[in-house]
Amino acid sequence: MPELPEVEATRLSFADRIAGARIQSAWLGKPLRWPLGVPPARLAGQTVRGVRRRGKYLLLDLDEGLLLLHLGMSGSLSFAPVLPQRGVHDHFELATTRGLLRLNDPRRFGAVVWADGEEASTARKLLGGLGMEPLGETFDLEAFVAGLKARRAAIKQVLLAGDVVVGVGNIYASEALFLAGIRPTLSAARISRPRAGRLHAAIREVLGRALAAGGTTLRNYSNAVGERGTFQFDAKVYGREGLPCKVCGTPIKAIRQGQRATFFCPHCQKT
């Protein structure tokens, strides 16, 4: 599933090139997770003013309103002057004066939704419950500590929930907890302030490294110009069950938490 680094790497790969483009037409294929909200023809003639990100959502600011794009479990965007003929898994396309923007999503858990603005009810429903941005200046340590103290669930599950800090998905939660030396099953409320500070820094570091590597490509992820991520080669615990820890040599363990695989070192992450 594309996580925050992959979504931001995707944004960076096409945002500057589509900014200022006029939409010539919009095409919508098979239904996605949520309806577009307007007839596709309504988008024609509008100008793409810019592309922002909030959590795992890409926000295309238009003359009138905005488009919220989510890549779901398996989605990816392509942007180029010319693209191949649409395939069975291509479900949305904008033809603009600067190129074609196309969403490919084999599992159709992604979404493209139009809203009047960021304060419209449609946008607020999707964005209103999101936590702090981990790579921005609003990722406040005191608010992070307070958020953890208010949650009794396992810290890994709290990170994935996205209401304390947004965008720390499965891969990067395992990696950040390893870097901070925290067992993923520990209750968030039991994490001391010093350890929460280490986790706060670890989240920033891991996501920053992942973004610099273009994200993680485990199966078919690539950004909007076809570049694959390489963070998977830098992972310390994720996907390394049974292999020796790169720090202490102890075999990496894997458990299931909320139907997701969690990887950790039982020596480096004792508590």
Buried (B, 14 or more C-beta within 10 A) or exposed (E): BBBBBBBBBBBBBBBEBBBEBBBEEBBBBEEBBBEBBBEBEBBBEBBBBBBBBBBBBBBBBBEEBBBBBBBBEBBBBBBBEEBEEBEEBBBBBBBBEBBBBBBBBBEBBBBBBBBBEBEBEBBEEBBEEBBBBBBEEEBEEEBBBEBBBEBEBBBBBBBBBBEBBBBBBBBBBBBBBBBBBBBBBBBBEEBEEEBBBBBBBBBBBBBEBBBEBBBBBEEEBBBBEEBEBBBBEBBBBBBBBEEEBBBEEEEBBBEEBEEBBBBBBEEBBEE
